[in-house]
Amino acid sequence: MGMGRLYAQLAAREGAAAIALWDVNETELKKTTEELQKLVPAECRLLPAIVDVSSAARIDEAAGDVKRTISSVDIIINNAGIVCGKYFWEHDARKDIERTMDINTMAPMLITKAFLSEMIASRDECRIVNIASAAGLLSNPRMSVYAASKWALIGWSDSLRLELQQAGYRHVRVTTVCPSYISTGMFDGVKAPFLTPILKPETVVRRTWAAMKKGRPQLLMPFMVKMSVVLKGLLPLPLWDWFAGRLFGVYSSMAHFHGHDQ
């Protein structure tokens, strides 16, 4: 669903030989599969599977099915994510904290691990895209667990990039994507910080796809995310807190968050 559907559509338009579609939502998975069947040529294989990526066992099972069906995987897009917009002490340990870390951090690692050996051995150009967040670079109230999951994802993703380079596997390139708020419904109710517009999914997907094809190591968007990282590094922390909280409105951006309608 959402941005995952857009990535799949781009893959179909650019002639993918096979597209594996994983989603925990059976209805949306079926809808996307039916839409793609109208876009792809008959020889393109669609491999839809109901997968809860918070389950390591289910990831292994689904990855095994993919590898038994197609010869190789050239592109992995780790796009699944959840957010709990509340103060840390309001989180439930399992329902909120563990599940957020499982989906946002552990799942990309486990999915990548499941296919990485074959990608390294193939020597074909391969790509791994990890969708992180500006929240993994800049702290924000009511996002402590989400921020933790994305900080960890960024650290792993960029370290993996360096490891592949150091080991001589330069044909496998990693792109870490750090966007600000996106209008997918996941962040419904947020207020866009000063000079930081809420991004359209189509814009993020298009720019991510282009960065992935070029093998760019990192993509931050919009521009104010880059500027904020620089300012945070240069300014004393109390002064940065004033800029982020009072001037840019970052620290109050989640005050009216409600997310997807239930």
N, C-alpha and C positions, 0 to 999 in steps of 0.2 A: 504494500500500500504506500501511498505518499511518495516520498523521494525514491524509495526502492523501485517503485513502478517506473519512474522517470529514467532511472539508470538502465533498467531492463529494456525500455523502449529505445534508448540510444544504442544499446548493444544490438538490438534487432535491426535497427536502421543501418548500422555499420557492418552488417553481414556476419554476425556471430554464428558459429557452427552449432553451438549449443548454449542454452541459458538455464542455469539452475536457479530456481526461485524458492526461497525459504521464507515462511511467515508463520507466526503462531495463529493468525486469524484465517480460518478456513474460508470464510466468505470472501474476504478481500483477495486471498490467494487465487481462488477460482475465477474471480472477476478479472484479475490481471492476466491470468493464463489465457482466458478467452479473448481478451483484447489483443494480446501478443500473437495469438494464432492468426489473426487477420493481417498482421504486419510482416511476419516472417515467411520466407520461402518454405516449401514443403520439406526440404532437406535439413532445416534447422530444428534441432531437438529441444523441446521445452521439458524441463525436469522440475515440476512443482512438488514441494514437500512441506507438510505441516511440521514445523520445527520450533520448539521453545528453546531458544539459544541460552537460556539460563541453566539448561540441563547438559552437562558434559557428555553424558551417555547418549543423549539424542543427537548431539553434534557429531559424535563419532559414528553413530549409525547412519545418519544422513550423508555424511562425507563418504562413507564406504559405498553407499548406493551410487553416488555421483561417480566415484572412481571406477566402479564396475561397469558403468554405463558409457562413459566417454573416455577417450584416451588421455586427455590432459586438460588442466585448468590453467588458463593464461592470466585471468584477472579475478581478483577477489575484492569485493567492495563490502567492507564491514560498516554497515549503515544502521543497524538496529540500536535503539536507545530508549531509555525511559528517564523521567525526572520526577522527583518529589519536591515540590516547592513549599518547604516548611522549615522552621527552626530545627536545629539538630536534635534537641531534646524531645521534640515531638515525633521523631521517627520511630517506627517499630523496627526492632532489630532484624527480624527475618523478612517481613513483608516489604520494608523500605530499603534498609541498608544493604543486606546481603543480596537482595534481588537486583538492586541498582548496580552494585559492583559486579555481579555475575553477568548481567546483560551488557553493561557499558564497557567493562574492562576485561573480564575473563573470557567472554565469548569471542571477541576479536582475536585474542591470543590462541584460543583453542581451535578456532576455525582456520586461522592461518597455519598453525602447527599441523593440522590435518592434511594440508595440501602442499606445504612448503618443500618437502623432500623431492616431490615430483617436479615442482617448478625449478628447483636448483638443478636437478638432473637433466631437464629437458634442453637447456641451453637456448631455448627460444626466448624472445623478449616477453617478460612477465611483469605484471603490475599488482601491487597490493595497496589498496586505498583504505585508510582508517579515518572515519569521520569522528573527529574529536569536537572541540568547542572552544570558543573564546573563554568560557568558564574554566577551562583547564590552564589558562594563562593569567587570569585576573580573578581575585576572590570576590564573592558577592553574597550578601546575606540571603537566607532562605534557599541557598543552593549548596550547602556545605558538602553533602554526600554526593550530589551530582558533580560538583567541582572536583572532589576527591577522585571520582571515577574517571574523569576526563584528564586530570593531571597525570594519573597513572597511565592512562592510554597514550598520552603524548610522550611520556618518558620511555615507555616500551617501544612505541612505533618508531621514534627517531633513533633509538638505540639499535633496533633491528636493521634500520637502513644502514647504519654505520657498520654493523657486523657483516652484512652481506657484502658491502664494499671491501672491508678488510680481508674477508675470506676469498675475494676474487670472483664473487657471484654478482657481477655488475649488471647482468641481464635481468635480474630480479630487482625492481625498483619500488621503493615505498614512498607513498605520498600521504602526509598527515594534514588533514583539513581542519581548520579552526574557524568556523563561522560564528557570528553573533546570532541573535534570535532570528528564527526562520518561521514564516507564517504557514506552518504545517498543521496547526491545531495543538501541537505538543506544548506550546508556550502561550496558549490563549490567555489573555488578560494581562500580559506583561506590558510595561510602558517602555518604549524605545528610548535609550539614553540619548543625550544631546549629540547631534551630528552622527548618529549611528542608526540609520533606518533599519526597520525590520526587513529582512531579506526575503525575496520570493524564491520558492523551491526551484523553479525553473532556472533562475540565475545561478544558484548555488550548484545545481547539477551540471549545468553547461560549463561553468568555470572549473569545476572539479574534474569533469571528463577531459577537458583540454589539458589541465595540469597533469592528470594521470598519463595521458598519451605522451606527453613530453618528458615524463619521469621527474617532474619537479618534486623536490623533497618536502616542501611545505607550502600551504596555501592559507593565508589569513585574510578574512574579509568581514566587513568592509574596511576601508582604509583606516578608520579610527581605532580598529582593533590593533593594528600595527603601531599607531601613534601612542595608544594607551600603554602598550608593553614598553615602549621606549621611555615614556614619562615615568612609569612606575620604577624603572631601573635607575632613572636619574634623580628623582625627587626624594627627599626624606619621607619616610612613611607617613607621618602626620600630615604633611603637605599633600601627598598623593591621596590620602583619605579625604581631604577637603575637596580636591579636584574631582575625585570619583563620586563622592557622596553629594556634595553641594552643587558643583558646577555641572558635571556631566549627568548626574542623576542615576548612576549605575547602581548604587546601593539601595535605591528605592524602586528599582525596575520590576522586582518580583512581588511588590506589596499587594497587588490585586490579581496575582496569578491564579488560574483555576484549571488550566490544561484542557485536555480533551473532555468534551461532554460525555458523561457516563450514560 
